[in-house]
Amino acid sequence: MPAFPAPQPQNGPEQPHWNIPSITEDTAREAFALFASSKCCYSSAPVKDGVITSMDAFNTYRYRLETFTESRSTEWSHEPYNGVQDYLLPVDAFSQPTPGPWDVSAKTPSFFMDDKQVMKVPYTSSMKPCHACVGMGRKPCKNCAGSGNRVCSPCNGSGMQYGGNQCLHCSGRGRTK
């Protein structure tokens, strides 16, 4: 015999009594007709000719699942050097290991609202020569590659025109200013 009496199960909360309104057969046919007319390939014949054998009320639940996700990605960014050292954002690359995307603190956005945050990753700031001008301070012309002249289009750079005559456009040099 046990030293203490076994606990008796307690009654759970009272179950709610649902009062589900019933609809008439005519209301059901109207709803079915409205549904069938909203579809391009559904016939309305079952609405007119169909026989409703029984109408049973039962509970249905409609749920909507909303998820909240966050993603992070990194990308290279560059900006021209303006000649002034920004002491708030010093050159700090390689002074410490670079944190991963999920190691960078970010402001918590409002839930279920679209949000985009752009921030600098610590310990990645560096100064390098410009990739467009290769540190020369000016971007070379795409037509002349910085030489100041380009291939003469009438003679295609040969200096001679059709028939062996000297090109009048470039004076036989093959290039124009």
Protein Blocks (a to p, Z undefined) as FASTA:
>chain_A
ZZbdcddddddddddddddddddfklmmmmmmmmmmmpmkbcfklmmmpccfbdcddddd
ddddddddddddddddddddehiacfklccfehkaccddfklpccddddehiacdddddd
ehiaccdddfklnonopacdfklnonopacdfklnonopaehhiacfklnonopaZZ
